[in-house]
Amino acid sequence: MTEIALKRAYEPASPDDGYRVLVDRLWPRGMSHATLHYDLWEKELAPSTELREWYHLDPDHRWDEFATRYAAELRANPDFPGFVRQLGEHKKVTLLFGSHDTAHNNAVVLRDLIAAALTPA
């Protein structure tokens, strides 16, 4: 079973991270491509620009609806099943995100959907 961890992109890379996947549509502010160690940048599975902008207008009150809408975007994305299969080939995957809020960000929703998809029925 694949272990899925979350980590801010600004934290140093560790050998314990396993396969590192940046899951934001936008590159982390202030980071250079040379300093951010990642194996894959999966920006096509990040929240749509419209959803991200809507959420950031009132994040304190829109988290639950954001999570629901983003999960729907992921389920409708034809790339999602292949992405899940790709991650399932790794023992450990770390999803990297830029948000300061470690509990309320797209990587949290993505992790939960990946974990559900990788869990045998």
C-alpha positions as CSV (number, residue, x, y, z in Angstrom):
1,M,0.0,0.0,0.0
2,T,1.2,3.5,-0.9
3,E,1.8,5.9,2.0
4,I,0.8,9.4,1.1
5,A,2.3,12.3,3.0
6,L,1.8,16.1,2.7
7,K,4.5,18.7,3.0
8,R,4.9,22.4,2.2
9,A,7.1,22.9,-0.8
10,Y,9.2,25.3,1.2
11,E,10.3,22.6,3.7
12,P,13.6,20.9,2.9
13,A,13.5,17.6,0.9
14,S,14.2,14.4,2.8
15,P,15.1,10.9,1.6
16,D,12.0,9.8,3.6
17,D,9.8,11.8,1.3
18,G,9.8,9.1,-1.4
19,Y,8.3,10.2,-4.7
20,R,7.7,14.0,-4.5
21,V,4.8,15.5,-6.4
22,L,4.1,19.2,-6.6
23,V,0.3,19.5,-6.8
24,D,-0.2,23.3,-7.2
25,R,-1.2,24.9,-10.5
26,L,1.1,27.9,-9.7
27,W,4.8,27.5,-9.0
28,P,5.6,28.3,-5.3
29,R,6.4,31.9,-4.8
30,G,10.1,32.6,-4.2
31,M,11.2,29.1,-5.1
32,S,13.5,28.4,-8.0
33,H,13.3,25.3,-10.1
34,A,16.8,24.4,-9.0
35,T,16.0,24.5,-5.3
36,L,12.7,22.7,-5.2
37,H,13.3,19.0,-5.4
38,Y,10.4,17.2,-7.0
39,D,9.8,14.2,-9.3
40,L,6.6,15.4,-10.9
41,W,4.7,18.6,-11.2
42,E,1.0,17.6,-11.7
43,K,-0.5,21.1,-12.2
44,E,-3.3,19.7,-14.4
45,L,-4.8,18.0,-11.3
46,A,-4.7,21.2,-9.2
47,P,-7.9,23.1,-8.6
48,S,-9.1,25.2,-11.6
49,T,-8.2,28.8,-11.5
50,E,-11.9,29.8,-11.0
51,L,-12.3,27.5,-8.0
52,R,-9.0,28.6,-6.5
53,E,-9.9,32.3,-6.8
54,W,-13.4,31.7,-5.5
55,Y,-12.0,29.9,-2.4
56,H,-9.4,32.6,-1.7
57,L,-12.1,35.3,-1.4
58,D,-13.3,33.8,1.8
59,P,-11.3,30.7,2.9
60,D,-12.6,30.8,6.5
61,H,-16.1,30.0,5.3
62,R,-15.7,28.2,2.0
63,W,-13.5,25.2,2.9
64,D,-16.2,22.6,2.9
65,E,-17.6,23.7,-0.4
66,F,-14.2,24.1,-1.9
67,A,-13.3,20.5,-0.9
68,T,-16.6,19.2,-2.4
69,R,-16.1,21.2,-5.7
70,Y,-12.4,20.2,-6.0
71,A,-13.3,16.5,-5.4
72,A,-15.8,16.8,-8.2
73,E,-13.2,18.4,-10.5
74,L,-10.8,15.5,-9.8
75,R,-13.4,12.8,-10.4
76,A,-14.3,14.5,-13.7
77,N,-10.6,14.8,-14.8
78,P,-9.7,12.0,-17.2
79,D,-6.1,12.2,-16.0
80,F,-6.9,11.4,-12.4
81,P,-7.2,7.5,-12.7
82,G,-3.8,7.3,-14.5
83,F,-2.2,9.6,-11.9
84,V,-3.5,7.4,-9.1
85,R,-2.1,4.3,-10.8
86,Q,1.2,6.0,-11.2
87,L,1.4,6.9,-7.5
88,G,0.3,3.4,-6.6
89,E,3.6,2.2,-8.0
90,H,5.6,3.9,-5.2
91,K,5.9,2.9,-1.6
92,K,5.8,6.5,-0.4
93,V,4.5,9.6,-2.1
94,T,4.8,13.2,-0.7
95,L,2.4,15.7,-2.1
96,L,4.0,19.2,-2.1
97,F,1.9,22.4,-1.8
98,G,2.7,26.1,-1.3
99,S,-0.1,27.1,1.1
100,H,0.6,28.3,4.6
101,D,-2.5,26.6,5.8
102,T,-1.5,23.0,6.2
103,A,-5.0,21.7,7.1
104,H,-7.0,23.5,4.5
105,N,-5.4,23.2,1.0
106,N,-5.9,21.3,-2.2
107,A,-3.3,18.7,-1.3
108,V,-5.5,17.6,1.7
109,V,-8.4,16.9,-0.7
110,L,-6.2,15.3,-3.3
111,R,-4.6,13.0,-0.7
112,D,-7.9,11.8,0.6
113,L,-9.2,11.0,-2.9
114,I,-6.0,9.2,-3.9
115,A,-6.1,7.2,-0.7
116,A,-9.7,6.2,-1.3
117,A,-8.9,5.2,-4.9
118,L,-6.0,3.1,-3.8
119,T,-7.9,1.3,-1.1
120,P,-9.2,-2.1,-2.2
121,A,-12.9,-2.4,-2.3
